[in-house]
């Protein structure tokens, strides 16, 4: 079994009983892969990005336990790397790969810290899923689109998901 498939199964086990979160990280992963491939990522960078997609919200359960059932994006970023490291170690993902995955987890809600295409894609993919799950307004979606989306593929997907009247050219 491929390492990323093993990681997905480990995360499903980690989040067992929490179908909403499992569905969330599976959807984020699907968008990460789609955008990453379309934008030309390959090899280690795509692997690390896909791993980060599975793990990006791993800090939520610990945050909720510490904070009476709530967990902010900042708390996810702070708690996530510590929760993710044992899973990465278990799968033999170490060194620079582990460092980058943990960095992506620790910054996936801090858009000002986006420092590369992988971080941009993770932020975009997460925010392709969140408006649907949260039921945000068209105005909120428009603001998010203008503020965050930089990749051609991410912009196209957002337009097609949330702006049904979009008639732009690709």
Beta strands, then each sheet from edge to edge (+ up, - down):
end
